[in-house]
Structures are given as C-alpha cells and as structure tokens.
Amino acid sequence: MLWLVLGCLARQDVVKATTPLPTVVAPVMGYLDRRTVEAAPDGLIEALVGELELRGLPPTVVGADRWAESFEAKRNTTHRLEMLGDAVGGSNLVLLVETHATYFSQMNGRYRWTVEVVATVAPANATDGALSSSFAVPVFLDFYHQRETEAVGAAAAVVARNVGALLDEYLGGL
C-alpha cells in the first residue's frame, strides 16, 4: 500500500536556467582536526556535475591546486566565495560545496559517520545574492580502515540531491 501511495506522489520538476549559465564548482573536503582541505571524492564531483547539467548550468570544476592553499588560510565561506570569484573569469555562478565527515559510533558491526555539508551558490564576483544550505548526512561504512574520503563518497547521492534543491531554489528566484 505504501508503494502505491509513494508512486502517486508528483515528482518535483527541476528548474532549468532560461539561458546556459556557466558555473564554477568547488567541491571541498575539510577536516575538523586539521586545517587541510582537499578536493571531494570523484563520486561527489560526478554527482554534482550531473545536477548542474540537468539544470542548464554548464559546470567547470576547479581543482584543488587552484584553491587549497588559500582555503587552508581562510576557512570562512564568504572569503572562499570571494577567492573563487576572483580566480575564475567568464562564469555567471559559483557553487561551493564544503564537506567534512566525523566518526560517530559503531553500530551493528558497521561504522557510522556524519557528513556535514554547507552548499552555497552565488553570482560570480559577488557574495550579495548568495543562497546557502547546511545539512548533515549519516552514512554507514563497512570497514574500520574507511575514513573521511569514503564517508563523503558514500553521501554523494544525498548531497547532490540537496544541492539540486538549492539550485532549484536559486534559479526559481532569478
């Protein structure tokens, strides 16, 4: 019966840009216990690129070599958006997805992690008009040796879905 009800629910259509808006994407993975920042796992990057392409936002993923050092010095989202806007030209939007994973506990032989995410979309070269969303994604990993990278990778589908909702909200307000 539940499947019948769920099958009848209307799906939300994605909001598409009226004209292609080139978008710079910086998927960042940070740590709570050290200043190191690095690129998010490939699975998350691919999921984010898919959400952007679905909405008519041609993505350009900015590699960690262009932002890692400055992001380690400035951990504030506003500063990071400004740095990204200054570093790239010819784009209309900047999407910054900041993640960090923390170990929570062992439950039923699996390892529970929580992936905290702050996703922000803003016009390039301006933090005015930025729209942000913060959320947490619980994930379970099978092995003790799996750490932050695997936790963020396991959360990729949920993170991308939430970022897609953020993009819909942003595009709906244009």
C-alpha positions as CSV (number, residue, x, y, z in Angstrom):
1,M,0.0,0.0,0.0
2,L,2.8,2.4,0.9
3,W,4.4,1.9,-2.6
4,L,1.2,2.7,-4.2
5,V,0.9,6.0,-2.3
6,L,4.5,6.9,-2.9
7,G,4.2,6.1,-6.6
8,C,1.3,8.5,-6.9
9,L,3.1,11.4,-5.5
10,A,4.0,14.1,-8.0
11,R,7.7,14.4,-8.6
12,Q,9.2,17.9,-8.5
13,D,10.5,19.1,-11.8
14,V,13.9,20.6,-11.8
15,V,14.2,24.3,-12.5
16,K,16.2,25.0,-15.6
17,A,18.1,28.1,-16.5
18,T,16.5,30.1,-19.3
19,T,19.9,30.5,-20.9
20,P,23.0,28.5,-20.1
21,L,24.8,29.9,-17.0
22,P,28.4,28.8,-16.8
23,T,29.1,27.7,-13.2
24,V,32.3,27.2,-11.4
25,V,32.2,24.3,-8.9
26,A,34.5,23.8,-6.0
27,P,33.7,20.6,-4.0
28,V,35.8,20.8,-0.9
29,M,36.5,18.2,1.8
30,G,37.9,19.6,5.1
31,Y,38.7,18.1,8.4
32,L,37.8,19.2,11.9
33,D,41.1,18.3,13.5
34,R,43.4,20.0,11.0
35,R,43.5,22.8,8.5
36,T,44.0,20.6,5.5
37,V,41.4,20.9,2.7
38,E,41.3,18.8,-0.4
39,A,39.1,18.0,-3.4
40,A,36.0,16.0,-2.6
41,P,35.9,12.4,-3.8
42,D,35.2,11.8,-7.6
43,G,31.8,10.3,-6.8
44,L,30.6,13.5,-5.3
45,I,32.1,15.6,-8.1
46,E,30.3,13.5,-10.7
47,A,27.0,13.7,-8.9
48,L,27.2,17.5,-8.6
49,V,28.2,17.9,-12.3
50,G,25.1,15.8,-13.2
51,E,22.8,18.1,-11.1
52,L,24.3,21.2,-12.7
53,E,24.0,19.8,-16.3
54,L,20.4,18.8,-15.6
55,R,19.6,22.4,-14.8
56,G,21.4,24.0,-17.8
57,L,24.4,25.2,-15.8
58,P,27.5,24.1,-17.7
59,P,30.0,23.3,-14.9
60,T,33.7,23.9,-14.6
61,V,35.2,22.0,-11.7
62,V,38.0,24.0,-10.1
63,G,40.8,21.6,-9.0
64,A,42.3,21.8,-5.5
65,D,45.6,23.1,-6.9
66,R,43.8,26.4,-7.5
67,W,42.2,26.9,-4.1
68,A,43.7,24.5,-1.5
69,E,46.4,26.8,-0.1
70,S,44.1,29.9,0.2
71,F,41.2,27.8,1.6
72,E,43.5,26.4,4.3
73,A,44.3,30.0,5.3
74,K,40.7,31.3,5.1
75,R,38.0,28.9,6.4
76,N,35.1,31.3,6.2
77,T,32.6,30.5,3.4
78,T,32.3,34.2,2.3
79,H,36.1,34.5,2.0
80,R,36.2,31.3,0.0
81,L,33.5,32.5,-2.4
82,E,35.4,35.8,-3.0
83,M,38.6,33.9,-3.7
84,L,36.8,31.6,-6.2
85,G,35.1,34.6,-7.9
86,D,38.5,36.3,-8.3
87,A,40.2,33.2,-9.5
88,V,37.8,32.4,-12.4
89,G,36.6,34.5,-15.2
90,G,33.7,34.3,-17.6
91,S,31.4,32.4,-15.3
92,N,28.0,33.5,-14.1
93,L,27.7,31.4,-10.9
94,V,29.9,29.9,-8.3
95,L,28.9,26.7,-6.4
96,L,30.9,26.0,-3.3
97,V,30.2,22.7,-1.6
98,E,32.1,22.3,1.7
99,T,32.1,18.9,3.4
100,H,33.6,17.3,6.4
101,A,33.0,13.9,7.9
102,T,33.1,12.9,11.6
103,Y,33.1,9.5,13.1
104,F,30.0,8.9,15.2
105,S,30.0,5.3,16.5
106,Q,30.0,1.6,15.7
107,M,26.5,0.2,15.3
108,N,25.7,-3.5,14.5
109,G,29.2,-4.1,13.2
110,R,29.2,-1.0,10.9
111,Y,30.9,2.3,11.3
112,R,28.5,5.3,11.4
113,W,29.8,8.7,10.1
114,T,28.1,12.0,9.8
115,V,28.9,14.2,6.8
116,E,28.3,17.8,7.4
117,V,27.7,19.9,4.3
118,V,27.5,23.6,3.6
119,A,26.5,24.3,0.0
120,T,26.5,27.9,-1.3
121,V,25.6,29.2,-4.8
122,A,26.3,32.8,-5.6
123,P,26.8,35.1,-8.6
124,A,30.5,35.2,-9.6
125,N,32.5,38.1,-8.1
126,A,29.7,38.9,-5.7
127,T,28.6,37.4,-2.4
128,D,25.5,39.5,-2.4
129,G,22.6,37.3,-3.5
130,A,24.3,34.1,-2.3
131,L,22.0,31.3,-1.2
132,S,23.2,28.7,1.2
133,S,22.1,25.4,2.7
134,S,23.5,23.4,5.6
135,F,22.7,19.8,6.3
136,A,24.0,16.5,7.7
137,V,24.1,13.1,6.1
138,P,24.5,10.0,8.2
139,V,26.4,7.2,6.4
140,F,27.5,3.7,7.4
141,L,30.8,2.2,6.3
142,D,31.7,-1.5,6.5
143,F,35.3,-1.4,7.5
144,Y,37.4,0.3,10.2
145,H,40.0,1.5,7.7
146,Q,37.5,3.5,5.7
147,R,37.8,7.2,6.7
148,E,36.6,10.7,5.7
149,T,37.0,10.3,2.0
150,E,34.9,7.1,1.9
151,A,32.3,8.7,4.1
152,V,31.9,11.8,1.9
153,G,31.8,9.5,-1.2
154,A,29.0,7.4,0.4
155,A,27.0,10.5,1.0
156,A,27.3,11.7,-2.6
157,A,23.8,10.9,-3.8
158,V,22.1,12.7,-0.9
159,V,24.5,15.6,-1.1
160,A,23.8,16.0,-4.8
161,R,20.1,15.8,-4.3
162,N,20.2,18.5,-1.6
163,V,22.4,20.7,-3.8
164,G,20.0,20.2,-6.6
165,A,17.1,21.5,-4.4
166,L,19.3,24.5,-3.5
167,L,20.0,25.2,-7.2
168,D,16.2,24.9,-8.0
169,E,15.5,27.5,-5.2
170,Y,18.2,29.8,-6.6
171,L,17.1,29.5,-10.2
172,G,13.5,30.0,-9.2
173,G,14.3,33.4,-7.8
174,L,16.1,34.7,-10.9
